[in-house]
C-alpha cells in the first residue's frame, strides 16, 4: 500500500529563482555580451588592420 501511495505522489513544482540567483544570472549574461562585443571589436581590428 505504501508503494502505491508513493507512486501517486504529486510531482514537486520547480522552485522559483531567488533574487540572488537572478542577479548572478543577469551579471553572467552582461559579462557574456561584453565579451562578445570585445571579441567583435578585436576581429574588426585584425581584419581592417591587414589592409
N, C-alpha and C positions, 0 to 999 in steps of 0.2 A: 504494500500500500504506500509505503514511504517513497519508493522509486516512482510510483505513478504521480505522486504529488510533486516531486522534484522535476519530472519531465514536463509538467504542465505549468511550471513557474513562469511568470511573465518575464520577457527579456528586458533587462535593465536599459533605461534610456542613456544615451551617451551624455556625459557631463557637459554643461555649458562651459565655454572657455572663461577663465578668470581674467580680470583686468590686467594682472601682472603678465599673464601669458600673451594676451592680446598686444600689450606694449612691446614684449620681446619679439613677437612675430612682425609687428609694424617696423621695428628697428631693423630686423633682418631684411625685410623687403626693401627698406630705404637703402641699406648697405648694398644690396644686390643691384638696385637701379643705379646707384652712384658708381659702382664698379663697372657696370655696362657702359655708362657714359664715358668714363675714363678710358676704357678699352677702345671704344669707338673713336675717341679723340686721338689716341696713340696710333690706331690703324690709319686714320686720315693723315696724320703727320708723316708716317712712314711712306704711305702711297704718294702723297704730294711732294714729299722731300726727295723722292727718287727721280723726279723730272729735272 
